[in-house]
Structures are given as structure tokens and as C-alpha cells.
Amino acid sequence: MTARPDDDPAAEASSPACSMHEAPDTYMGYAGKDELVGFLNELLEAERAGALVALESARAATSGPIAELLKAIERDEARWCAMLLRHVSALGNKPSSKVGAFHGKAMAIADLGERILFLNRGQGWVVRKLREMLPRVRDGRLHADLTEMLQSHEANIGLANEVADRP
């Protein structure tokens, strides 16, 4: 083994561990800004559609447990729309103003019970999307908000199933 002379500069590592904090999120397996904005806007459009379906369906139900369930879902969907708007704006982008195609598909279902089942499937779609993306969200606030949104949608699915199972 040959000793290195004192005046020989040490070889510099190409990726020192102390520089990992400088690596972009995508290098670490997290979603990048553009992917996050696209994802949040996709959810925003879906939530906006779900809120409108719940609102219009609650008006059609007029009263009773189904109307109460739909009003609660509408309030919840509106809450998540506001959260998603904030996060897209915080990322320096313009939030989508579109309403997802889900609205038209759901409102084409005349039977209110069938429409609620379809709304529940839409809630399930959001749950799947959130479960896929959450491990890739690095920002703590966004991760916490999306986790709360996931739990809320899971609870809404349970409530809708309970109401649907009532005689």
C-alpha cells in the first residue's frame, strides 16, 4: 500500500452523503412538483364533481338519512376542494377550474340509490389514488392533509354503505 503524500489533494466523492439534502425530491423517489400539481388538480376536479353530485342529489332526496348523508358528503368534498386549491397555489401553480366528468356520469343515473352507489365508487377511486401517491409525498403539511382526506373518504364510504344497507 502506498501512502498518499501530504500535498496530494484527496479525491472528491461524486455524491457525498452530506449533500443528500440538496438532491431533488425525484432523485429520492418522491413526486416532483409537476407531478404533484397534476395529481392535486386531478383530485380537485374529482372533488368538485363529487361535491356537485352530492349537493344536487341531496336536493332530490329532500329529507331523511340519505339527504343528511349527501349533505355531509357535499360539505366534506367542498372542504377538500379548498384544501387542494391551497396546495396547488402554494406550489406556485394555478388550480384547475374544471369539474370532473364524474359529475355528468353520476347525474345521468336517475335512480338516487344507484347514484349514491356510483358516488361511493367515486370515493373509492379517490381512496385508491391517495394510497398510491401518499408514499411519494415529501412535504409534511401536504402529506398530513392528504392523509386526513384519505381517512375522511374511507369514513364516507362506510357511512354510505350503512345507509345503503338500511331497509
Backbone as numpy.savetxt, mean C-alpha at the origin, in Angstrom:
# Nx Ny Nz CAx CAy CAz Cx Cy Cz
56.77 -14.68 3.07 55.92 -13.51 3.07 56.82 -12.28 3.07
56.54 -11.35 2.20 57.34 -10.14 2.07 56.67 -9.01 2.83
57.45 -8.32 3.63 56.92 -7.19 4.39 56.76 -5.99 3.47
55.69 -5.23 3.66 55.42 -4.04 2.88 56.24 -2.91 3.45
56.94 -2.16 2.60 57.72 -1.02 3.11 56.78 0.03 3.72
57.27 0.75 4.70 56.47 1.77 5.39 55.98 2.87 4.47
56.67 3.15 3.39 56.25 4.24 2.50 55.35 3.76 1.36
54.99 2.45 1.32 54.12 1.89 0.28 52.67 2.13 0.70
51.87 2.84 -0.13 50.46 3.08 0.26 49.69 1.77 0.32
48.83 1.68 1.30 48.00 0.48 1.46 47.00 0.41 0.32
46.71 -0.78 -0.13 45.70 -0.96 -1.18 44.34 -0.60 -0.61
43.57 0.14 -1.39 42.25 0.56 -0.93 41.21 -0.46 -1.39
40.36 -0.88 -0.49 39.30 -1.83 -0.82 38.28 -1.14 -1.72
37.70 -1.91 -2.63 36.75 -1.32 -3.56 35.41 -1.03 -2.91
35.09 -1.68 -1.83 33.81 -1.48 -1.17 33.98 -1.63 0.34
34.59 -0.64 0.97 34.80 -0.76 2.41 33.48 -0.79 3.17
33.47 -1.56 4.23 32.25 -1.72 5.03 31.74 -0.39 5.57
32.66 0.52 5.85 32.23 1.80 6.42 31.49 2.67 5.41
31.50 2.30 4.12 30.81 3.07 3.09 29.44 2.51 2.75
29.02 1.44 3.40 27.74 0.82 3.08 26.57 1.78 3.26
26.70 2.72 4.19 25.61 3.68 4.39 25.44 4.60 3.18
26.44 4.65 2.33 26.38 5.49 1.13 25.78 4.74 -0.06
25.61 3.43 0.06 25.07 2.64 -1.04 23.60 2.98 -1.26
23.16 2.99 -2.51 21.75 3.27 -2.77 20.85 2.14 -2.24
19.61 2.49 -1.96 18.67 1.50 -1.43 18.57 0.27 -2.33
18.59 0.48 -3.64 18.44 -0.64 -4.56 19.60 -1.62 -4.45
20.80 -1.14 -4.13 21.96 -2.01 -3.94 21.73 -2.96 -2.77
21.00 -2.48 -1.79 20.74 -3.26 -0.58 19.48 -4.12 -0.70
18.82 -4.09 -1.86 17.62 -4.90 -2.07 16.32 -4.18 -1.78
16.42 -2.91 -1.42 15.21 -2.12 -1.15 14.68 -1.52 -2.46
13.42 -1.15 -2.46 12.82 -0.51 -3.62 13.40 0.89 -3.78
13.67 1.27 -5.00 14.14 2.61 -5.29 12.99 3.61 -5.30
13.31 4.87 -5.37 12.31 5.94 -5.31 11.25 5.80 -6.41
11.68 5.57 -7.65 10.72 5.46 -8.75 9.77 4.28 -8.56
10.32 3.15 -8.11 9.47 1.99 -7.86 8.49 2.26 -6.73
8.96 2.90 -5.67 8.07 3.23 -4.55 6.96 4.18 -4.98
7.31 5.21 -5.74 6.29 6.17 -6.20 5.26 5.46 -7.07
5.72 4.60 -7.97 4.79 3.85 -8.81 3.86 2.97 -7.99
4.44 2.30 -7.00 3.67 1.42 -6.12 2.64 2.23 -5.32
3.08 3.33 -4.72 2.18 4.15 -3.90 1.06 4.73 -4.75
1.36 5.17 -5.96 0.31 5.70 -6.84 -0.67 4.62 -7.27
-0.16 3.40 -7.51 -1.04 2.28 -7.85 -2.00 2.00 -6.69
-1.46 1.99 -5.47 -2.31 1.80 -4.29 -3.30 2.96 -4.13
-2.84 4.18 -4.37 -3.70 5.35 -4.24 -4.90 5.24 -5.17
-4.66 4.87 -6.41 -5.76 4.71 -7.37 -6.74 3.63 -6.93
-6.19 2.53 -6.41 -7.04 1.43 -5.93 -7.83 1.84 -4.69
-7.19 2.56 -3.78 -7.88 3.00 -2.56 -8.98 4.01 -2.89
-8.68 4.89 -3.83 -9.69 5.87 -4.25 -10.90 5.15 -4.85
-10.64 4.13 -5.66 -11.72 3.34 -6.25 -12.51 2.63 -5.15
-11.80 2.02 -4.20 -12.47 1.32 -3.11 -13.31 2.25 -2.26
-12.81 3.45 -2.02 -13.58 4.42 -1.22 -14.87 4.79 -1.93
-14.80 5.01 -3.23 -16.01 5.37 -3.99 -17.00 4.21 -4.03
-16.50 3.01 -4.22 -17.39 1.83 -4.23 -18.08 1.70 -2.88
-17.33 1.83 -1.80 -17.92 1.71 -0.46 -18.93 2.81 -0.21
-18.61 4.04 -0.60 -19.52 5.18 -0.40 -20.83 4.98 -1.17
-20.71 4.67 -2.45 -21.91 4.50 -3.28 -22.72 3.28 -2.85
-22.04 2.24 -2.42 -22.74 1.04 -1.96 -23.43 1.27 -0.62
-22.80 2.05 0.26 -23.43 2.38 1.55 -24.71 3.17 1.33
-24.68 4.07 0.37 -25.90 4.83 0.05 -26.99 3.91 -0.45
-26.62 2.89 -1.23 -27.60 1.94 -1.76 -28.16 1.06 -0.65
-27.33 0.73 0.34 -27.76 -0.13 1.45 -28.66 0.63 2.41
-28.51 1.91 2.51 -29.26 2.86 3.35 -29.09 2.65 4.86
-29.27 1.42 5.38 -29.14 1.21 6.83 -28.80 -0.24 7.11
-28.55 -0.52 8.40 -28.27 -1.88 8.82 -26.78 -2.17 8.85
-26.42 -3.41 9.20 -25.01 -3.78 9.36 -24.20 -3.61 8.08
-24.81 -3.88 6.92 -24.08 -3.74 5.66 -23.74 -2.28 5.41
-24.68 -1.39 5.63 -24.42 0.04 5.42 -23.35 0.53 6.39
-23.40 0.08 7.64 -22.40 0.49 8.63 -21.01 -0.02 8.24
-20.94 -1.28 7.79 -19.68 -1.84 7.35 -19.11 -1.01 6.19
-19.94 -0.71 5.21 -19.49 0.03 4.04 -19.05 1.44 4.39
-19.73 2.08 5.32 -19.31 3.42 5.77 -17.95 3.36 6.46
-17.74 2.31 7.27 -16.45 2.16 7.95 -15.34 1.91 6.93
-15.60 1.08 5.95 -14.60 0.82 4.91 -14.31 2.08 4.12
-15.33 2.86 3.81 -15.13 4.11 3.05 -14.25 5.07 3.84
-14.50 5.21 5.14 -13.66 6.10 5.97 -12.21 5.61 6.00
-12.07 4.31 6.11 -10.74 3.71 6.14 -10.01 3.93 4.82
-10.68 3.70 3.71 -10.07 3.88 2.39 -9.67 5.35 2.19
-10.51 6.27 2.63 -10.19 7.70 2.51 -8.95 8.04 3.36
-8.86 7.44 4.52 -7.69 7.65 5.39 -6.41 7.20 4.70
-6.47 6.05 4.04 -5.27 5.54 3.36 -4.95 6.36 2.12
-5.97 6.89 1.47 -5.70 7.80 0.34 -4.88 8.99 0.82
-5.27 9.58 1.93 -4.56 10.74 2.46 -3.11 10.38 2.82
-2.93 9.21 3.43 -1.58 8.78 3.79 -0.72 8.58 2.55
-1.27 7.94 1.54 -0.52 7.69 0.30 -0.18 9.00 -0.41
-1.13 9.93 -0.43 -0.87 11.26 -1.01 0.32 11.92 -0.32
0.35 11.86 1.00 1.45 12.47 1.76 2.80 11.86 1.40
2.84 10.54 1.31 4.11 9.88 1.05 4.60 10.11 -0.39
3.70 10.12 -1.35 4.11 10.40 -2.72 4.66 11.82 -2.80
3.98 12.76 -2.16 4.45 14.15 -2.14 5.79 14.27 -1.43
5.95 13.55 -0.32 7.20 13.60 0.44 8.37 13.06 -0.38
8.08 12.18 -1.33 9.12 11.65 -2.21 9.40 12.60 -3.38
8.72 13.77 -3.36 8.97 14.78 -4.38 8.24 14.55 -5.69
7.19 13.76 -5.67 6.43 13.47 -6.88 4.99 13.93 -6.75
4.34 13.97 -7.89 2.93 14.36 -7.93 2.07 13.10 -7.79
1.17 13.10 -6.80 0.28 11.95 -6.64 -0.67 11.80 -7.83
-0.98 10.58 -8.18 -1.94 10.30 -9.25 -3.31 10.85 -8.86
-4.04 11.32 -9.84 -5.40 11.80 -9.60 -6.43 10.82 -10.16
-5.98 9.68 -10.63 -6.86 8.70 -11.26 -7.62 7.88 -10.22
-8.75 7.35 -10.68 -9.53 6.38 -9.92 -9.30 5.04 -10.60
-8.94 4.04 -9.84 -8.65 2.72 -10.41 -9.85 2.12 -11.13
-9.55 1.24 -12.08 -10.59 0.57 -12.88 -11.50 -0.29 -12.01
-11.05 -0.60 -10.82 -11.84 -1.40 -9.89 -13.22 -0.78 -9.66
-13.28 0.55 -9.62 -14.55 1.24 -9.36 -15.61 0.85 -10.39
-15.27 0.97 -11.66 -16.24 0.65 -12.72 -16.65 -0.81 -12.70
-15.68 -1.69 -12.47 -15.97 -3.12 -12.41 -16.90 -3.44 -11.25
-16.64 -2.85 -10.10 -17.47 -3.12 -8.91 -18.88 -2.57 -9.08
-18.97 -1.35 -9.59 -20.29 -0.73 -9.71 -21.15 -1.38 -10.80
-20.52 -2.15 -11.68 -21.28 -2.90 -12.70 -21.98 -4.11 -12.09
-21.64 -4.44 -10.86 -22.28 -5.56 -10.15 -23.52 -5.03 -9.44
-24.68 -5.40 -9.93 -25.93 -4.86 -9.41 -26.27 -5.37 -8.00
-26.03 -6.64 -7.75 -26.36 -7.23 -6.45 -25.39 -6.72 -5.40
-25.91 -6.08 -4.35 -25.07 -5.46 -3.32 -24.21 -6.50 -2.59
-24.76 -7.66 -2.31 -23.99 -8.71 -1.65 -22.81 -9.16 -2.50
-23.04 -9.33 -3.78 -21.97 -9.72 -4.70 -20.93 -8.61 -4.82
-21.40 -7.36 -4.80 -20.48 -6.23 -4.88 -19.57 -6.18 -3.65
-20.14 -6.47 -2.48 -19.34 -6.49 -1.25 -18.28 -7.59 -1.31
-18.65 -8.74 -1.85 -17.67 -9.82 -2.02 -16.55 -9.38 -2.96
-16.91 -8.66 -4.02 -15.92 -8.15 -4.96 -15.04 -7.10 -4.28
-15.65 -6.24 -3.47 -14.89 -5.24 -2.71 -13.90 -5.94 -1.78
-14.33 -7.03 -1.19 -13.47 -7.80 -0.30 -12.28 -8.39 -1.07
-12.53 -8.85 -2.29 -11.43 -9.36 -3.11 -10.45 -8.23 -3.44
-10.97 -7.02 -3.64 -10.10 -5.86 -3.85 -9.25 -5.57 -2.63
-9.83 -5.70 -1.45 -9.07 -5.54 -0.21 -7.97 -6.60 -0.14
-8.29 -7.80 -0.58 -7.30 -8.88 -0.60 -6.15 -8.60 -1.56
-6.46 -7.97 -2.69 -5.42 -7.58 -3.65 -4.45 -6.60 -2.99
-4.99 -5.62 -2.26 -4.15 -4.64 -1.57 -3.27 -5.35 -0.53
-3.83 -6.28 0.21 -3.08 -7.04 1.21 -1.90 -7.76 0.54
-2.16 -8.44 -0.58 -1.08 -9.16 -1.28 0.01 -8.20 -1.74
-0.38 -7.07 -2.31 0.60 -6.09 -2.79 1.45 -5.55 -1.64
0.80 -5.26 -0.52 1.53 -4.74 0.64 2.51 -5.78 1.18
2.07 -7.02 1.28 2.95 -8.08 1.78 4.17 -8.26 0.87
3.98 -8.10 -0.42 5.10 -8.22 -1.36 6.09 -7.07 -1.20
5.60 -5.86 -1.00 6.46 -4.69 -1.00 7.07 -4.37 0.36
6.38 -4.64 1.43 6.87 -4.23 2.76 8.31 -4.63 3.07
8.75 -5.83 2.75 10.15 -6.17 3.05 11.16 -5.30 2.29
10.71 -4.59 1.26 11.60 -3.80 0.42 11.49 -2.30 0.70
10.75 -1.93 1.74 10.59 -0.52 2.10 11.55 -0.20 3.23
12.49 0.68 2.94 13.52 1.00 3.93 13.10 2.13 4.87
12.37 3.11 4.37 11.96 4.26 5.17 11.05 3.81 6.32
11.45 4.13 7.54 10.72 3.67 8.73 9.29 4.18 8.81
9.09 5.45 8.52 7.72 6.01 8.58 6.81 5.38 7.55
7.30 5.28 6.32 6.50 4.67 5.26 6.22 3.21 5.60
7.21 2.51 6.08 7.03 1.10 6.45 5.95 0.97 7.54
6.02 1.82 8.55 5.03 1.77 9.63 3.62 2.07 9.11
3.49 3.07 8.24 2.18 3.42 7.68 1.63 2.29 6.81
2.49 1.69 5.98 2.03 0.60 5.12 1.68 -0.64 5.94
2.40 -0.87 7.02 2.09 -2.00 7.91 0.72 -1.78 8.56
0.46 -0.56 8.99 -0.85 -0.25 9.58 -1.96 -0.40 8.54
-1.68 0.01 7.32 -2.65 -0.13 6.22 -2.94 -1.61 5.97
-1.90 -2.43 5.98 -2.06 -3.87 5.80 -2.96 -4.45 6.88
-2.69 -4.12 8.13 -3.48 -4.63 9.25 -4.94 -4.17 9.16
-5.13 -2.95 8.73 -6.47 -2.40 8.59 -7.25 -3.14 7.50
-6.59 -3.42 6.38 -7.26 -4.14 5.31 -7.58 -5.58 5.72
-6.68 -6.20 6.46 -6.95 -7.55 6.95 -8.16 -7.54 7.89
-8.25 -6.53 8.74 -9.40 -6.41 9.65 -10.69 -6.18 8.86
-10.64 -5.33 7.84 -11.83 -5.07 7.02 -12.31 -6.33 6.30
-11.36 -7.14 5.84 -11.73 -8.40 5.20 -12.47 -9.29 6.20
-11.97 -9.35 7.42 -12.62 -10.14 8.46 -14.03 -9.64 8.77
-14.16 -8.31 8.89 -15.48 -7.73 9.16 -16.46 -8.01 8.04
-16.01 -7.85 6.81 -16.88 -8.11 5.66 -17.30 -9.57 5.62
-16.37 -10.46 5.95 -16.73 -11.89 5.98 -17.76 -12.18 7.05
-17.63 -11.53 8.21 -18.61 -11.72 9.29 -20.00 -11.24 8.86
-20.06 -10.07 8.25 -21.35 -9.53 7.80 -21.95 -10.41 6.71
-21.09 -10.90 5.81 -21.58 -11.76 4.72 -22.09 -13.09 5.24
-21.54 -13.58 6.36 -21.94 -14.86 6.92 -23.22 -14.78 7.76
-23.65 -13.56 8.07 -24.90 -13.41 8.86 -26.10 -13.79 8.02
-27.08 -14.44 8.66 -28.31 -14.81 7.91 -29.15 -13.61 7.54
